[in-house]
Amino acid sequence: MPVISAVVVSYRSGALAARALETIRRDAAVSGLSLETVAVVNSGDPEEARVLREAADLVVDPGRNLGFAGGLNAGVRAARGDTFVLANPDLVVRPGALGALIRAARADFVAAGPAFFLDEEETIHLPPAEEPHPLTLVRRRLSGSQAVFRRQLARGLRAAGEAARGETREASALSGALVAVSRRTLERVGDFDEGYALYFEESDWQRRMRKAGGLLLRVGAARVVHRYNQSARLEPRAAGWFAASERRYFETHFGARDRALEAPATAPLVAAPASTPLAGGVLLFDAPAAAIALSPVADFGAFALVPRVTGGTWRPAEDVARGFGGATWHARAVDLVTGRVLAEGALS
């Protein structure tokens, strides 16, 4: 039976990675898949390596931070599978996800990604990835505008509907949080570029793949919970890594030297409205039904989405609220008929 290698790169995330590996292993067993699990320890922490030796079949411990790209390359070199699941540590793989992804990834020159959710109830959809493009920089300047928000809302609602129906769609990009790909495809495209310390390594690899004629697929029948930013939010260098990787990506693929690249990644270029703390963490809205946008930034430049809520109230589930880690998030209710913002406020 062909072997699937699940490669999880962990950086100060041993407990999260162990749980991710447990859910991957459980899904493989139920689906009758032959699996090996590989953990790459990028922290250089012996205790993290010890924890993951109890969770993985193989631990790769380079003793230093190789970056996410370097960690993936090291994991792939050490693994023996013919098909790979390349993953972040802050994931929960839901039943049936691996089988759906592997079936898609074993087609000729294909990489496949799942539908992502923020919560274990699978009500809060994470937005589908978009290929970074110079237009991304234009939209950053307009961050907070109603036109950009409505575009993202329509796109999110469409993707949520595709996931609910279990549809597989061609995509311009896949989230690097979890991607399934065959060894043959990896060899054809080449290694992940280790010049990216963190962020954009998957965008670079996927752009090279598509330029060579490859296909990216988002598999709606595969469902994965992604605990957004659990590792990077604890790393003070993350914002600097993002800025450097973004510049490298745009200059490599577009020769872009744009003013938007000079702006801090976390600073919107359009002022965000004031966001009042929500009493009891409950968002109240006056409409028969609403979509709920949930964002770590006050201007809703990027957001997760609950496609439909009724009853005039919404609050995040406890597992989502715990994942905020003390940070402030923002919730917005939007009328599904008119697109009008009904209410919004801050959560922490």
N, C-alpha and C positions, 0 to 999 in steps of 0.2 A: 504494500500500500504506500502511495506517495506520502512523504513527510512534510508537514507544515511546521515552519520555524517561526515562533512568536518572539520577536526581539523588542524588549522594553528597555528604554534608556532612562536611568534614574539618576537624579541629582538632588541629594538631600531629601529624598522622597521614598525611603525604603518601605514604610508601611503602606503608602498608596500603591507603589509598584507591586508589593506582595499581594494586595487585594486584586489589582488588575490581572496579575498572572493567575490567581485563583479563579476568577470569572472566565478567563480565556480557557483554562484547563477544563473547567466544568462544562462549558459549551462544547468543547471538542469531544469530550467523553460522551455527552448526550447525543451528539451528531455522528458519532462513530468515526471521527477523524484521527489520524495518527499525528501526534503533536510532540514537538520538543519546545521547551521554553528557555529563552536566553535572556539574562539580565545583564545589562552593562552599567557598571557603577562609575559614574563620572565625578563623584565627590572626593574620591581618595580616602573616604572614611571607612576604616575597618569594620565598624559596627554596622554600617549600612550593608557592606558586603556580607557580613555574617547573617543578617536578617534575610537577605535575598538568596543566600545559599540554601536556606530552608524552603524557599518558595520556587526556585527555578532549577531546571535540570543542569544548567551551565551558567556560571557567572564569569563575566569578563571584567577584570579589575585592572585598568591601566595605571592606577595610582595617581591619576591627575584628570583634569577636566578636558576631554577631547572635543567638547561642544556637541550639540545634538547630531550634527552631520558626521563628525568623527565617531561618535558612539554608535550610530547606525552602521557605518562602514565596518567598525570593529566587530559588531554583533553578527553582521552578515558573513564576514570572513570566518568566524568561528562556528557558524551554524552549518547544518547538513541538509536542510530542507530543499525541496524543489520549488516551494512557494513560501512567501514570507508575509507575516503580519508585522508591520513596523509601527511601534506605538509609543506614546507618552505614558508616564506612570499613573496619571490621574484619571483613569478610565474604569468604567464598569461595562463589560461586554454582556449584552442581553442574549437570551437563548435564541439560537438559530442564526445569529449574526455571522459567525465564522463560515458556516456552510454557504450562505448567500454570497459572501465576499469572495471566497475561494473559487466558487463556480465562475464568477465574473472574471477574476484575475487570471484564471488558467486559459482564457481565450488568448489569441495571438496579439501580443503587444498592447496589453491593457493594464492599467492600474485602477483599483476600485476602492471607494471609500463609503462609509455608512451614513445614515442619517444620525445626527448628534442631538442629544438632549442634555439640558442642564440638571434635570431632576430625575430621580429614580421612578417617579410616577409617569414619566415620559409625556408630560404636558407642556414643558417649556422647550421649544425647538431652538437650537442654536442655528444661526444663519449659515446657509451654504457658502463655502469659500468662493471668492472671485479671483481671477487672475490679476495680480498687481499690474497696473498699466498706467501710463501717464495720466489717463483720465482719473485714476485714483487720487492723484495729487490735486487735480482740479476740484474733485468732490471734497477733499479735505478743506480747501479754502471755503467751501460752502457748508461745512459741517454745521448742523443746527438748523439749516433752512428747511422749510416745509416740503419743497420739491424733492430734496434728497431723502428726507424721511419717508415721504409717500412712495418713492421708488423702492426704497429698501423694504417698506412694509409690504408692498405688492409682491416683491420678489420672495420675501419670507413666507407669505401666505401661500404662494404657489408651490414653494418647496415643501411646506408642511402638508399640503394636500397630496403631493406626489408620495411623500413618505407614508401617509395614512393609507394610501392605496397600494403600497408596496411596489411602486414603479421604479424602474431603473432608467436613468437619464444620462445622456452625455453631459459632461461638465467642462468648463474652462479651467477649473482648479478644484483641488481637493484639500481639505484640512490635513495638515501634517500630523494631527493628533493620532490618527490611525489610518494606515493605507495598506492594502493587500496587493502584492505584486509577485510575479513569478521570477525565479532566478534568471531565466532566459531574458526577460525584459530588463532586469537590473543590469545584466552583463551588456546588453545592447546599448543602454543609455549611459552607463558608467557610474562611478561612485558619486555620492553626495559631495558637494564642494565644501571642503573643510575650512575654506576662507570665511565662511559664515559661522561666527561664534554661536549665535542663536538667532532664530527667526529667518525666514526667506529661503532656507536651504531646500525646503520642499518645493517652494515656488520655482526656484532655479532649476531643480531636477525635473519638475513637471514641464516646464517650458521647453527644456532640451528634449524631453520625450515627445511632446506634441510636434515640435519642429521636425523631428525625425519620422513623423507619421503615426505616433502612438495615440491611444484613446484613453481618456479619463471617464470613468463611470461613477455616478453616485447611485448607490443601491438602496432603495427605500425599504426593502425587506430586512436590511441589516440595521440594527438599532444599538447605539452605544451611548452611554452616559459619560459626559466629559465634564469633570470638575474644573471649570475654567481657571487658568492662571495660578494653580495651587503651588507650583514650584517657583515660577518666575517672580511672583509677588513678594517672596522672601529674599530675593537676590537684588541688592542695591545697584548692581551693574546692569540689570536687565534693560533699562531704558537706553543706556548707552549702546548696548549690543544691538537693540532694535534699530537705532538710528544708523549705526555703521553698516548693518546688514542691508537695510533698506537702500542706502546709498550705493552699496556694492551691486545690488540687484538692478537698480534702474540704470546705473552707468554701464553695467555689463551688457544688458539686453536692449537698452534704448538710447544709450549715450546721453541720458537725461541729466542735466545740471539745472534743476528747477529750484526756485525759491522755496517751494513748499518743503523741500528736503532739509532746509535749514531750520524749520520749525520743530520744537520738541514734539515727540510723538504723542505726548499726553495733553498737548495744549491745543484746543480748538481755535480756529482762525475766525470764527464767528462767536460772539459772546453768547453764552448759554443763559437761559432765564433762571431766575431764582427758583430753587426747589425746596418747598416747605416739608419738614419732617412729617411723616404720616402718623397719626394717632393710633397707637397700638399696632403699627405696621400694616394697617388695612387701607387699601385703596378703594374709595367709594366712587361710583359713577352712576349717572342717571340716563340709562338707555336699556332697552330689552337685552342687548348683547353688545359685547365689546371685545376687541383684541387688546392684549396687554403686551406692551413693550417693556423689557427689563434691561437696564444698561448700567455699566460701571462708570459711564461718563454722563454729565448733566445735560449735554447737548444732544444725546441719543445719536451720536455719530455712528455707533454700532450698537446693536441690541439683540437680545434673545426675544422669543415671541411665543405667547400663548395665543393660538389662533382664534379661540372663541371662549368667552366666559359669560355666563348669565347670572342673574340674581342681584346685580348691582354692587357686588363686593368681590375683592380678590386680595389674597395675601400669599406670600411665598411659603412653600412647604418648609418644614423645619430643617430638612437636609440641605435645602438651598440657602436658607438664612445662615446656617452654620458655615457654609462655604464662603460667605462674604468675608470671613476672617477679620471682622471689625471695620472693614472698609464700607464706605457709603455707596449704595446702589440706588438707582432711580427707576420708578415705575410710572408708566403712562397708559391710560385707557383711551382707546380710539374707537369711535363709532364705526361699525362695520359697513354701514350704508353710506354715510356721508364722508367718512375719513376725518371728521372733526375730532380734535383732542377734547376729551370729556373731563379728564382730571389727571393730575400727576403729583408726585411727591417723592421724598427721599426715604430710603430704608437703610438701616445699618444693624 
